[in-house]
Amino acid sequence: MHFTPTNIPDLLKIEPAVHGDARGYFMETWRENVFAEHGIPPFVQDNQSGSTKGVLRGLHYQVRQPQGKLVRVLVGEIFDVAVDLRKSSPTFGQWVGETLSAENRTMLWVPPGFAHGFLVLSETAEIAYRCTDYYAPELERTLAWDDPQIAIAWPLEEVKKPALSAKDAQGQALVDAETYP
């Protein structure tokens, strides 16, 4: 596996070694000792979601029980985004976006202290993500996907207006959002 820091060094782009032949391919997506060498703790929960083109999910995070997430795409393609919500961080309020797809098999490590979301670029997409802490709906918060202070460059050329849940449409601006120390 190849681990590459992004513009926010705590966020890691991970490219697994893919072993292929005429029968197909094999790759490891998680090996505790290898990920621990890069500061990534074990996971306690696996999640999977499916969405159609133009769906934007997020930007989600949990207060007082932050989740680190290892995100990968099983089917299709997404633009995956993480926003640093750690006030003590020199990159507070900055974001990183990566295109993840079933074809490129790239994963993104989003550590605790970040809001996370994605936009589906393909006709459909299935996303799997492992979490370092349990989902607690009472602690979940949503950061506004279109906050001009953060200015995420979502690739909306084909979509124009993303499909949002009611909760995601009511996301808080960074200036009003609950953040981490």
Secondary structure, 3 states (H helix, E strand, C coil): CEEEECCCCCCEEEECCEEEECCEEEECCCCHHHHHCCCCCCCCEEEEEEEECCEEEEEEEECCCCCCEEEEEEECEEEEEEEECECCCCCCCCEEEEEEECCCCCEEEECCCEEEEEEECCCEEEEEEEECCCCCHHHEEEECCCCCCCCCCCCCCCCCCCECCHHHHCCECCCCCCCEC
